[in-house]
Amino acid sequence: MKRIALLILSLVLLNLQASCQSNEKNKEAEAMAQKQLKPVQVPAENGYEHAYFSSGCFWCVEAIYESVKGVKEAISGYSGGHTENPTYEDSNTGRTGHAESVEVIYDPNVVSFKDLVDVYFGSQNITQLNGQGPDHGTQYRSIIFYQNDTQKAIIDAKIEALEKELGKGKVAAQVLPFQKFWKAEAYHQNYEKLHPDHPYIQAVSIPRLNRFKAKFPELLKETLH
């Protein structure tokens, strides 16, 4: 009986391993397919342009970009996946392909896309794969989206410079052509501001925001100096 049980357990483990390998191959194939897509250019509205970033929990990333001068608003949502109308619950399964993302609405006369890219890489662990800090999973992976060749060139140049600094390390963020942003549920918006005493906000979001502020004082809104 022990031998039969061990045999069954071995078969189950082999099936799980094969399933994991298959899922990883599917994710790699999806990422490769996404890279071949033509980027969607979001038109400016009343002089404000839009940029899109994923870097772990969107509560954290939204708060960081909201603190940058020239940023009118940062909105939490989902991007980078293959499903329509994703929800927070769907995204958290890791099966939608989406990552928690933010839409940054900014005045290019005050803050440039290059500045926003510097903020992006300067406010995260650039080598952490599929997550930031305590948040793990593809739904928390880092993605930086571009809408045209100029933006892609800025991103590529930044990554090249960072990898020269790292030496042997690699920047973990995916670079993908922007397709669509899905706004998250209302209760996620401005979460750090509205829930300053939440344990996660206290332990993760605020420390991450403060590290960013200390690193980029010249980019902060006047009220945050």
C-alpha positions as CSV (number, residue, x, y, z in Angstrom):
1,M,0.0,0.0,0.0
2,K,2.8,2.4,0.8
3,R,4.4,1.7,-2.6
4,I,1.0,2.5,-4.3
5,A,0.6,5.7,-2.3
6,L,4.1,6.8,-3.1
7,L,3.5,6.0,-6.8
8,I,0.3,8.0,-6.8
9,L,2.0,10.9,-5.0
10,S,4.9,10.8,-7.5
11,L,2.4,10.9,-10.4
12,V,0.5,13.9,-8.9
13,L,3.8,15.8,-8.4
14,L,4.9,15.1,-11.9
15,N,1.5,16.3,-13.2
16,L,1.8,19.5,-11.1
17,Q,5.3,20.1,-12.4
18,A,4.2,19.6,-16.0
19,S,1.2,22.0,-15.4
20,C,3.5,24.7,-13.9
21,Q,5.9,24.3,-16.8
22,S,3.1,24.6,-19.2
23,N,1.7,27.7,-17.5
24,E,5.1,29.3,-17.6
25,K,5.5,28.6,-21.3
26,N,2.0,30.0,-21.9
27,K,2.9,33.2,-20.0
28,E,6.2,33.5,-22.0
29,A,4.3,33.0,-25.2
30,E,1.7,35.6,-24.2
31,A,4.4,38.1,-23.3
32,M,6.1,37.6,-26.7
33,A,2.8,38.0,-28.5
34,Q,2.1,41.2,-26.6
35,K,5.5,42.7,-27.6
36,Q,4.6,42.3,-31.3
37,L,1.4,44.4,-30.9
38,K,1.3,48.0,-32.2
39,P,1.1,50.4,-29.3
40,V,-2.1,52.4,-28.7
41,Q,-1.5,56.2,-28.5
42,V,-3.8,57.9,-26.0
43,P,-4.7,61.4,-27.1
44,A,-3.9,64.3,-24.9
45,E,-6.8,66.0,-23.2
46,N,-6.7,69.7,-22.4
47,G,-2.9,69.6,-22.6
48,Y,-2.6,66.7,-20.2
49,E,-1.0,63.4,-21.4
50,H,-1.3,59.9,-20.1
51,A,1.3,57.3,-19.1
52,Y,0.9,53.8,-17.7
53,F,3.0,51.9,-15.2
54,S,2.9,48.7,-13.1
55,S,5.1,48.2,-10.1
56,G,3.6,46.1,-7.3
57,C,0.6,47.2,-5.4
58,F,-1.2,50.0,-7.1
59,W,-2.0,51.7,-3.8
60,C,1.7,52.4,-3.5
61,V,2.4,53.5,-7.1
62,E,-0.6,55.8,-7.2
63,A,0.5,57.6,-4.0
64,I,4.0,58.0,-5.4
65,Y,2.9,59.5,-8.7
66,E,0.3,61.7,-7.0
67,S,3.2,63.4,-5.1
68,V,5.0,64.4,-8.3
69,K,4.7,68.0,-9.6
70,G,2.9,68.2,-12.9
71,V,0.8,65.1,-12.2
72,K,-2.8,66.0,-12.2
73,E,-4.0,62.6,-11.1
74,A,-3.0,59.0,-10.8
75,I,-5.6,56.3,-11.2
76,S,-5.4,52.7,-10.0
77,G,-6.4,49.9,-12.4
78,Y,-5.3,46.9,-14.4
79,S,-3.3,46.5,-17.6
80,G,-1.0,44.1,-19.5
81,G,-3.4,41.2,-19.7
82,H,-5.7,39.4,-22.0
83,T,-9.1,39.5,-20.3
84,E,-11.9,42.1,-20.7
85,N,-13.2,44.1,-17.7
86,P,-10.9,42.5,-15.1
87,T,-11.9,42.8,-11.4
88,Y,-9.6,42.9,-8.4
89,E,-10.7,39.4,-7.5
90,D,-10.0,38.2,-11.1
91,S,-6.6,39.9,-11.2
92,N,-5.6,38.4,-7.9
93,T,-5.8,34.9,-9.3
94,G,-2.9,35.7,-11.6
95,R,-4.8,34.1,-14.5
96,T,-6.1,37.3,-16.2
97,G,-2.6,38.3,-17.4
98,H,-3.1,41.8,-16.0
99,A,-0.9,43.5,-13.4
100,E,-2.0,46.2,-11.0
101,S,-1.3,49.4,-12.8
102,V,-1.7,53.2,-12.6
103,E,-2.7,55.7,-15.2
104,V,-0.8,58.9,-14.7
105,I,-2.3,62.1,-16.1
106,Y,0.3,64.8,-16.3
107,D,1.3,68.1,-17.8
108,P,4.3,67.6,-20.1
109,N,5.2,71.2,-19.7
110,V,5.9,70.6,-16.0
111,V,7.1,67.0,-15.9
112,S,8.4,65.0,-18.8
113,F,7.8,61.3,-19.7
114,K,11.5,60.8,-19.0
115,D,11.0,62.2,-15.5
116,L,8.1,59.8,-15.0
117,V,10.4,56.9,-16.1
118,D,13.0,58.0,-13.6
119,V,10.3,58.0,-10.9
120,Y,9.2,54.6,-12.0
121,F,12.6,52.9,-11.7
122,G,13.7,55.1,-8.8
123,S,10.8,54.0,-6.6
124,Q,11.0,50.2,-6.8
125,N,13.4,47.2,-6.5
126,I,14.3,47.0,-10.1
127,T,15.5,43.4,-10.0
128,Q,12.6,41.9,-8.1
129,L,10.7,39.6,-10.5
130,N,6.9,39.2,-10.3
131,G,6.3,41.5,-7.3
132,Q,7.5,44.3,-5.1
133,G,8.3,44.0,-1.5
134,P,5.9,41.6,0.2
135,D,3.6,41.4,-2.8
136,H,4.3,38.4,-5.0
137,G,2.7,37.1,-8.2
138,T,2.4,38.1,-11.8
139,Q,-0.5,40.5,-10.9
140,Y,2.2,42.5,-9.0
141,R,4.9,42.3,-11.7
142,S,6.6,45.4,-13.0
143,I,5.6,46.6,-16.5
144,I,6.4,49.9,-18.2
145,F,4.2,50.7,-21.1
146,Y,5.1,52.8,-24.2
147,Q,2.8,54.4,-26.7
148,N,5.2,55.4,-29.4
149,D,8.8,54.9,-30.5
150,T,10.1,58.0,-28.7
151,Q,8.8,56.7,-25.3
152,K,10.3,53.2,-26.0
153,A,13.7,54.7,-26.8
154,I,13.6,56.6,-23.5
155,I,12.7,53.4,-21.6
156,D,15.3,51.3,-23.4
157,A,18.0,53.9,-22.7
158,K,17.1,54.0,-19.0
159,I,17.2,50.2,-18.7
160,E,20.5,50.0,-20.5
161,A,22.0,52.6,-18.1
162,L,20.6,50.8,-15.0
163,E,21.9,47.4,-16.1
164,K,25.4,48.9,-16.6
165,E,25.2,50.1,-13.0
166,L,24.0,46.7,-11.8
167,G,26.8,44.8,-13.5
168,K,25.5,41.3,-13.5
169,G,21.9,42.0,-12.6
170,K,19.0,42.4,-14.9
171,V,16.1,44.9,-14.8
172,A,13.0,42.8,-14.1
173,A,10.4,45.1,-15.6
174,Q,8.6,44.1,-18.8
175,V,8.5,46.7,-21.6
176,L,5.2,46.4,-23.4
177,P,3.3,48.4,-26.0
178,F,0.3,50.0,-24.3
179,Q,-3.1,48.5,-25.3
180,K,-5.8,49.3,-22.7
181,F,-6.2,50.4,-19.1
182,W,-9.1,49.2,-17.0
183,K,-9.9,51.4,-14.1
184,A,-10.1,49.6,-10.7
185,E,-13.0,49.6,-8.4
186,A,-13.8,52.9,-6.6
187,Y,-12.7,51.7,-3.2
188,H,-9.1,51.3,-4.5
189,Q,-8.8,55.0,-5.6
190,N,-6.7,57.3,-3.4
191,Y,-6.4,54.4,-0.9
192,E,-3.3,55.6,0.8
193,K,-4.8,59.1,1.4
194,L,-8.1,57.8,2.6
195,H,-6.8,55.0,4.7
196,P,-3.6,56.2,6.3
197,D,-4.0,53.9,9.4
198,H,-4.5,50.7,7.4
199,P,-1.8,48.2,8.4
200,Y,-0.6,47.7,4.9
201,I,-0.4,51.4,4.2
202,Q,1.5,51.9,7.5
203,A,3.9,49.0,6.9
204,V,4.5,49.2,3.1
205,S,2.9,52.1,1.2
206,I,4.0,55.0,3.4
207,P,7.6,53.8,3.9
208,R,7.9,53.3,0.1
209,L,6.5,56.8,-0.5
210,N,8.9,58.3,2.0
211,R,11.9,56.6,0.4
212,F,10.8,58.1,-2.9
213,K,10.4,61.6,-1.5
214,A,13.9,61.4,0.0
215,K,15.4,60.4,-3.3
216,F,13.6,62.8,-5.6
217,P,12.9,66.1,-3.6
218,E,13.2,68.1,-6.7
219,L,10.2,66.4,-8.3
220,L,7.8,66.8,-5.4
221,K,4.8,69.1,-5.4
222,E,5.4,72.3,-3.4
223,T,3.0,71.2,-0.6
224,L,5.1,68.1,0.0
225,H,8.5,69.7,0.5
